[in-house]
Amino acid sequence: MCPTLPLINSCEKGLPFADDSFDAVVICAVLTTIAVEKERKRTVKEIMRVLKPGGIVHLSEFSASEEKEFSSSFGVDMRYSRPSDYRNLFSEFVCLWDDVMNTWTIGGSPENNYRAFFKSPVEKPTILACGKTCYSRLKEYVFCR
C-alpha cells in the first residue's frame, strides 16, 4: 500500500516519538483490537502526547449499538464500542465531525464503522506534583494541599 511508511508495533513501551511530533494521527481499527479499557485509555494518552497542540486525529473503528467483546477468526481479542464510548475516550479533544456508516469486516460480515475527526487541545494539560491537572498558563494559580 505505502512501502515507505514504517509499521510500528509499540504494545508496552509507548510510541517511540518525542512529545508534540505530529500534526495528525490516523487510527484505523486500532482500538477495536484493544479490548481492555485501561489499555485503550493509555493508547489515547500516547496519541495525545505525540500530537502537536491543535493537531487532528482521524479515527475509523468498528462500532456497535451495544458494546460487544469477542475473539476474531484470527484469535485476536476484539471490542466493538458504541460511538459515545469512542467520544468518551477522546473527551479531552474537540470532536469536529463524526458519523456511523455501514461497512464489512475482513471476513465479509456486515458491521458499522464509526468515523471521527478530533482536535487536540491547543494547550496540553500539566499534571502537578500533587496529582492535580491544570493548563500551564494557570499553574501559578493552582495550589496543592
N, C-alpha and C positions, 0 to 999 in steps of 0.2 A: 504494500500500500504506500508506504513512505519510508524507504530504506535508510534515509539519512537521519531519521528521528530515533533516538535510543529508547528502548523499553526498559524502564527501571522498576525492579521489584524491591520495595523497601518495607517489608512487613513489620519488622520490630524496631528498626533503628530510626525511623523518621526519614523524611526526604533529604537527600544529600545536596541541598542547595542552601545558600545563605538567605537570611531574612530579606523580605522585600525584593525577591529576584525576578518576579514575573508580572507582566501587565494583565495576563489572562491565564486561566486554568480550565481545561476541558476534562470533564469527568463523564465517562460513558460506561455504565454498568459496573462501576467500581463498588459503590455502596451496596448494590444488590448482592454482591459476593462477600460482604462483611455482615454476618448475621448477628454479631454481638454488639449491642448498643454502645457499650463503653469504647469499643474499637472504632465504631463509626464516629463517635464524638472526637476521639483522638485524631482520626483522619481529617476531619473538618478543621480542627485546630492547626494541624500541619499545613493544610491548604491556606488557612488564614496567615500563617507565619511566612510562607514563601511568596504570597501575593502582595504586590505593592498596595499601599493605601489607595482606595478608589478603584482597585483592579476588579476585573469581571470574572465570574465563574459561570461556565456553561455546564449545566447538569442535565444528563439524559439517563434516566434509570427506569427499570421496570417498576410498575406500581399496581396496586390493587385497591378495591374499595374497603377491604378489611385486610390488615396485615396477615401475611402467611409466611411461615418458615418451612423449608423442605430441603432435600438433597437433590441436586441436579442429576441428570443421567451420567454426568462425568464424575459424580461423587463429591461435588463442591456444595458446602452448606450455603443456602441462599435465603434471602429475605426480601419479599416484596412489601413495600411500605405504602401507606396512604400518602397522597400529596401533602397533606397537612403535617405528616411526620417529617418529610423532607424539608418543608419550610421551617419547622421547629429546629432541625439540625443546623440550619443556616440562619437562626434567629438574630445573630449579631450582624448579618448582612441585610441589605435592602433588596427585596425581590422586585426586579424591574419588569419581569414578564414570566408567566408560567402557563402551562397548557397540558392537557392529557389527550393523547391520541391512541388509536388502535395500532397495534404492531404484531409481530410474530417473534417467537423465540428462535434460537439457532436450531432447535429441534422441530420447528414448524407449528408450535402451539400458539393460538391467538392469545394475546395479552395486551395490557395497557402500558403506555410509556409516558412517564412524567418528564417534561422538558421545562427548564427554567434558566433564566439569567439572573444572577445575583451580583450585587455590587458590594465590595468590602467597604468597611467604614473608612472615611478619609483619614481619620486618626485612629491608630490602634490603641487598645486598652493596655494599661500598665498594671501589673499585679504588685502591690506594695508588700513590704516585709510582713505586715500584719494579716495579709491574705485578702485585703480589700482590693477591688478592681476600680480603677479610675482612668481617666484620659489625661495624658501628660500635661496638658495646659491647666488641669485642675489639681495636680499633685500637691502643690503647696497648701491647698485648702482642705485636704483630707487628713484627718487626724486618726492615728492608730491608738487604741486604748486597750 
